[in-house]
């Protein structure tokens, strides 16, 4: 799932919801056809956000006189992929338990909320990562995120007092890490770069420059 295809991937992820909506609307479940609406609406929402993310993307930072970009990174999508892969089977299990068994509703309810949590969290991570860019320049460490508005965080290399590396359990399993660059002290400036491949090399590049 690369940065260049958020619209296509989002459209693909919406397919299961449209299939369920079509099946319910066709009367194959015996449930009221109005139940198809939330499934179809969620599918439309996924497509709309994916198309928006396709159009909006991070912009290159304005460089100061003599400043050069030494390294440019974007979060990888491995964590997002893991969450989506966990969420989809849970959602499919919900459809099976709800429409094809007579088990108490508590079981499909549990799988529904669990599946939606992982699936939605994975999609959100994917969209967020697609709109995030990290830079190391000769003067600064920069994190830029653009959605409805632009958010840019930066720490001048001359003020960096600490570089911290951290990995969650999920990130360790998929070979990713986080790098935190801070100026130190209370109310310090800091930039946290998440879901990075070869995060150790990125952190070492910062250390060599300070």
N, C-alpha and C positions, 0 to 999 in steps of 0.2 A: 504494500500500500504506500506508494510514493506520494510526494507533495503534489505532483502534477495531475493526479486523478481523483481528487476528493468527490467530484460530482459523480463520476462513474462508479466508484466504490460505494457511495451513499445510495445510489440507485439500486445497486446490487443488494445491499443490506435491507432495503425496503421490500424486496420481493416476497419474503415469507409473510409479511403482514398483509400484502395485497392478496396473496393466495388464500390466506385464512378468511379475509373479508369476502372474497368472491365465493368461497365455499359456503360461508354462513348466509350470504345474500341469496344464493341459489337454493337455499332450503335444505341442504344436505345434513344439517345437524338437528333439525327439529326445534331449534331455538328461534326467537323472534329475529327477523332480518335486520332490525335496528341495531343488533349487536355487532353488525359488520362495520358500523360507522367508526367506532374508536380505532379499530385495526387499520382501516383505510386512512383515517386522519393521521395516525402515527406514521404510516408509510409516506404520506404527502409531506409531513413535517421533516422527515429524514432527507427526502429528495430536495426540499427547499433549502435547508441549511447546507447540504452538500454543494448545491449550485452556488450559494452565496460564498462559501469558503473558496470555491474554484475561482471566483472573480476577485475576491479580496485576498491580498497577500502582503507579506512584510516588504517594506521598502528599504533600500540601502541607506545606511546612516550618512549624514552629511559629515564629511571629513574636514578636519582642521588643516591649516597650511602645513604641508610636509608630512601629514599623517597617512599611513598606509594600512590596509587590512592584511593582517598576517594569517589569520585563520577564520573560517566561516563554517558554522555548524548549524544543523537543525536536529531537533529531537527525532529519534527513530520511532517507528510505529510498533515495535515488538510488544510493549506493554499493552497498547490498545488492542493489538491482535489477540493476545492471550485473553483479555477480558471479553472480547466479542465471541471468541471460540467457546468460552465457558457459558456465556449467556444464551447463545442460539440453541444448543441442545436442551437447556432448561425451558426455553420458550416452546420448543417443539414438544417437550414432555407435557407442558401445560395443555396444549391443544389436544394431545392424545388423551390425557386424563379427563379433560372437561367434556370432550365430544364423543369419545369412544369407550368410556368405562362408566360405571355407576358408583365409583368411589365417592366418599364424602367430599364436598367442595373445599374442605380445608387443605387437601393435598394439591389440587391444581392451583389454589390460591398461593400456597407456599412456593411452588415452582415458578408461578407467574411473577411474583414480586422479586424472587431471587434472580430469575432470568432477566427481568427488566433492569434490575440494579446493575448487573454485570454488563449487559448489552449497552445500556444507556451510558454507563461510565466509560466503556470502551469507545463508543462513538464520540463522546465529549473529549476524551483524551486524543483521539485521532484528529478531530477538528482543531483542537487547541494546538497540538504539535504542528499541524499543517500551517498554522499562522504565526509560529514562533521561530525566531532566528537568533543565533548567538554569534558574536564577533569578538575576536581579539585583534586590536590594532596596535600600532606602535605607541599609542597614548592611553588607550582605554580598554576596558572589558564591557561589552554592551549586550544587553538582552532586549529584543524588540518583539512586541506582540501587537498585532493589529486585527481587531474584529470590527465592532461598531466605531471604536475610537482607537487611537494609537497610544500604546503604553511603552515607553522606552526607559529602561533602567541602565545606568552606567556607573562605573567606578574608575576614576583615573588611576593608572598604574602607579603613579607617584604616591598615592594614598593607600594602596593595598597593604594591609597588615596581616592578613590571614587567608589561606586557601584550604578549604576543607572538602574532602571527598566522602560521599556517603552512598550506600546502596541498600534498598529495601530487599525483602525476601524475593519478591517477584522480579525485581531488576537483576538481582544476583543470578537467578535461574536463567534469565534470558541474556545475560552478559552486558548489562547496562549499568550506569551509575549517575550520580549527581555531583555537581561541583558548586561549592559556595565560595564566592569571593567577597571579602568584606574589608572595610577600611578600619574596623576596630573601634572599641569604645562604645559608650551608650549613645543611641541614636545614630549609629554609624550607617554609612551607605553600604548596600550589599546587592549582589546579583546572584541568584540561584538558578543554575542551569540543570534541567532535569532530563531523564531518559536519553542520556548521551552514550553513544558507542565510543569505545576507547576513551573513556572519561579520564583515565590516568594520564594519557598523553596531552589532553587539553589542559589539565591542571598543571602538568610539568611545564607546558609552554608559558603559562602565566607566571609560574615560579621563576623561570629563567629571565623574565623581563622585569621583575621587581627587585 
